[in-house]
Amino acid sequence: MRDDLRWATIPEMVTETARRLGAAEAVIDGDRRPSYAELLRDFRRVTAALLAAGIQRGQRVAIWAPNRYEWLVAALGILGAGAAMVPVNTRFKRGEVRHILERSGARVAFTVGEFLGTDYAATLSGLRPELPQLDLVVSLDRETGAADHSLESFLQLGASVGDVEIDARMDSLRGDDIADVMFTSGTTGAPKGVPMTHAQNLRQLAFAFELAGLQEGDRYLIVNPFFHMFGYKAGCLTCLRSGATIIPKAVLDVDDVFRTVEAESVSALPGPPTLYQTLLDHPDRGRFDLSSLRMASTGGADIPPDLIRRVREELGFEVITTGYGLTEAASVSSNTPDEDFTTTATTVGRLLEGLELRIADEAGIDQPPGAPGEVLVRGYSVMQGYLDDPEATAQAIDADGWLHTGDVGTLDEKGYLRIVGRKKDMFIVGGFNAYPAEIESLLLGHPAVERVAVVGMPDRRLGEVAMAFVVPAPGMDLRPEELIAWARDAMANYKVPRAVELVEDLPLNASGKVQKEVLRARAAERVRES
């Protein structure tokens, strides 16, 4: 039975899992090991406090905090109250946080004190005059700090709210109620809110559960941030659906990851390709017992086939999946665990059941296999629209219900999807369309290239040409002219970078995506100086 038919809401699903598993460990967060029964008790206390604070169904409550047990408790408590949870990127600064809270209309914000050198509670306190709808700021720490309440003092507000009232609120919720409002990364303008219902989330969970083969008792180490779909939905919610144990990490510390894998017999470790590359390159990897690792899941970037091979052979993963998704439509496609290295690395798999996908040109005409076009998606997981933004919604979803993703991809005869770039990133070289993601994928085939980003660089004769910003692999000697010569044998001439700049790192935005606009400005400056 589909999960959205089995349960009406996420709290209902979690409640059933908790009552079934009871004393089994739900979370391992440092020295704390709360059971599923304790998780159920704790999130119901948050629900009670929110009810006492006057939170009504459909209102919004934000969380601006790193991965930790209290984040999960707050999120489930918000859902139990019938409110929509609004996760806020922990890398965001004051103005970005203000935008999210203002657009969402959040009445309560859960946060922490200091993290990454910033006092989050103090930042929110300073924003209060600009956010009149923000009634309460609750610190997830023991100390109140600049917040209105510590978590414990906030929970005391709900002491007068009994189980009957909590159950009545949860029983009143429906599958088409909004469960969360996640905001886009802002790569195409100010972040936009994307509401998703309980039913949409639950139906997606079944695919993540089945494809990964997650089992009751698995230990799932989550370094992906909870504010992101990868960490919260593919991570936390999938674990709560299956009965796995969540092991959150607030920041990536490779030594700590190795120690945790060994000490806790971690079986699932999802993450971006750079995570696995970092693990493989670590000089002390051999000192740790990593034999418990079984499941890897990645995506979001082109991956060298050799990396997938090494993840399986050197890190010992039995199951490796990649996929494609976006905030506006959640997971769209995925590879299955039995794919070969090249398919797993160079495609994002086949369409998930219940969804439709087209590859269309600018005129909306479907493209033949192998021909690039915009990826269009339609189906149950596609958002109804951007939060309070009908104009942006009309630009993204056409009259026939197709979401125009802005991603450029190809479909092969077997239905495997390959993402070759973003429409806005495409540039034209002497009449030929060049897609940065495709060129980046080819350049990753060079053994000395660890990471790369390609942008269009102005050119008087051809209009634009490719420029590559390359992070060399550790210990490898790489010269720009040597890479350009290698590229001439690896790709069509119009794709070959005319310039290569070696860099220590690539500029990333708060969501970890490469800031192509920064690199385009550097490419333009290079032309002006030449």
Stockholm file with secondary structure:
# STOCKHOLM 1.0

chainA/1-530         MRDDLRWATIPEMVTETARRLGAAEAVIDGDRRPSYAELLRDFRRVTAALLAAGIQRGQRVAIWAPNRYEWLVAALGILGAGAAMVPVNTRFKRGEVRHILERSGARVAFTVGEFLGTDYAATLSGLRPELPQLDLVVSLDRETGAADHSLESFLQLGASVGDVEIDARMDSLRGDDIADVMFTSGTTGAPKGVPMTHAQNLRQLAFAFELAGLQEGDRYLIVNPFFHMFGYKAGCLTCLRSGATIIPKAVLDVDDVFRTVEAESVSALPGPPTLYQTLLDHPDRGRFDLSSLRMASTGGADIPPDLIRRVREELGFEVITTGYGLTEAASVSSNTPDEDFTTTATTVGRLLEGLELRIADEAGIDQPPGAPGEVLVRGYSVMQGYLDDPEATAQAIDADGWLHTGDVGTLDEKGYLRIVGRKKDMFIVGGFNAYPAEIESLLLGHPAVERVAVVGMPDRRLGEVAMAFVVPAPGMDLRPEELIAWARDAMANYKVPRAVELVEDLPLNASGKVQKEVLRARAAERVRES
#=GR chainA/1-530 SS CCHHHHCSSHHHHHHHHHHHHTTSBCBCBTTBCCBHHHHHHHHHHHHHHHHHTTCCTTCEEEEECCSSHHHHHHHHHHHHTTCEEEECCTTCCHHHHHHHHHHHTCSEEEECSEETTEEHHHHHHHHGGGCTTCCEEEESSSSCTTSSEEHHHHHHGGGGCCHHHHHHHHHTCCTTSEEEEEECCCTTSSCCEEEEEHHHHHHHHHHHHHHHTCCTTCEEEECSCTTSHHHIIIIIIHHHHHTCEEEECSSCCHHHHHHHHHHHTCCBCCCCHHHHHHHHHCTTGGGSCCTTCCEEEEESSCCCHHHHHHHHHTTCCSEEEEEEEETTTEEEEECCTTCCHHHHHHCCCEECTTEEEEEECTTSCBCCTTCCEEEEEEETTSCSCCTTCHHHHHHHBCTTSCEEEEEEEEECTTCCEEEEEEGGGCEEETTEEECHHHHHHHHTTSTTEEEEEEEEEEETTTEEEEEEEEEECTTCCCCHHHHHHHHHHHSCGGGSCSEEEECSCCCBCTTSCBCHHHHHHHHHHHHHHC
#=GC SS_cons         CCHHHHCSSHHHHHHHHHHHHTTSBCBCBTTBCCBHHHHHHHHHHHHHHHHHTTCCTTCEEEEECCSSHHHHHHHHHHHHTTCEEEECCTTCCHHHHHHHHHHHTCSEEEECSEETTEEHHHHHHHHGGGCTTCCEEEESSSSCTTSSEEHHHHHHGGGGCCHHHHHHHHHTCCTTSEEEEEECCCTTSSCCEEEEEHHHHHHHHHHHHHHHTCCTTCEEEECSCTTSHHHIIIIIIHHHHHTCEEEECSSCCHHHHHHHHHHHTCCBCCCCHHHHHHHHHCTTGGGSCCTTCCEEEEESSCCCHHHHHHHHHTTCCSEEEEEEEETTTEEEEECCTTCCHHHHHHCCCEECTTEEEEEECTTSCBCCTTCCEEEEEEETTSCSCCTTCHHHHHHHBCTTSCEEEEEEEEECTTCCEEEEEEGGGCEEETTEEECHHHHHHHHTTSTTEEEEEEEEEEETTTEEEEEEEEEECTTCCCCHHHHHHHHHHHSCGGGSCSEEEECSCCCBCTTSCBCHHHHHHHHHHHHHHC
//
